Amino acid sequence: MESLSLCNARGGLSNSPSLNVGQSHMTIRHLSHCGANTSPTSKLFKHWNAYPPSHTSVGIPRLLKHTVKKGKDKISVSMGDSVAVSHKDKGDLNVFPNGDELAVSVADYVAGLSQAIIAERGAFTVVLSGGTLMDEIRKLTEPPYLDSIDWGRWHVFWVDERVVKIDHPDSNYKLAYDNFLAKVPIVPGHVYAINDSLSPEAAAEDYETGLRQLVKTGVIDVSKDSGLPKFDLMLLGIGPDGHIASLFPGHPLLNEKEKWVTSIIDSPKPPPERITFTLPVINSAANVAVVVTGAGKADPLKRVFDDEQHGELLPVQMLSPKDKKPTWFTDKEAAAKIVN
């Protein structure tokens, strides 16, 4: 059985050696954490209020050596801490032993990107999803992130939304407002919710119109190759069936190439009426982070990092950002079929 050294990064991620696992070139590393406002540009968006005051730095990791052994089907790790696996095609898989460590690492990642991108272009466009993501980004609402992030430069969007009133319990906007937006000082006019008075088709068209206007005004960056919007950060989760956003396995919307935002009226997961970003828009993002927790997500996550094909691709397997491979944040239950 082959082995290699890997690094324990106290305070951040570290560079590391590489290892061939099956047909994949993978890099493994051990990680642990250390502890200009733009006015609204489109009246097509509805905004709610919220919020109070705010600015982050990420520490330099201290490296400790450990050993990782390569088994036949999984990577066997001889310590109980966090682990990272880098796949040449799929990106970095960061595995954490508990939810708190995962949440701090996600907060470090988001805060670092926010600081760098705001310094570069003066704004930070963030796309949220629903599900458990609000719990997994909870540390952003606490010091030191609450006080160190330049929240006034953030612009917040949704990768998908249920076509319900925005104060309805099924609303992704309400979920984000109650658990995140109401706790940080983002400018209310920089929060882009759907028009909840419209039909699914009209709401999707309305949201896309707003995005196109924000691209024209420079709030949202644009891909010079494709002309698609290039969001600074897309924060995604996945479903037990491998869906991302409201793009479900085997659904015709997976083949949509022209629209930026489309509607679905037959979602296999209730409620049935939704709007969603299309795959080309998701894959156009500058940075994509996928947060995956719980044993129910172990099978689709394994399929992402498995080089063997098992019939039709899951939506999450179609995640292939043009500029940079995704960064994956998982707990040990979700990654149990990859790392043990």
ABEGO torsion letter per residue (X at the ends): XBBBBBBBBBGEBBBBBBBBBEABBBBBBBBBBBXXBBBBABAABBBBBEEBBBXXBBBBBBBBBBBBBBBAABBBBABABBBBBBBAAAEBBBBBABAAAAAAAAAAAAAAAAAAAAAAAGBBBBBBBBEAAAAAAAAAABOAAAAABBAAABBBBBABBBBBBAABAABAAAAAAAAAAAABBBBAAABBBBBAABBAAAAAAAAAAAAAAAAAAGABBBBAAAGBBBBABBBBBBBAAGBBEABBBGBAAAABAABABBBBAABABOBABBBBBBAAAAAABABBBBBBBEAAAAAAAAAAABABBBEBBBAAAABBBAABBBBBBBBAAAAAAABX
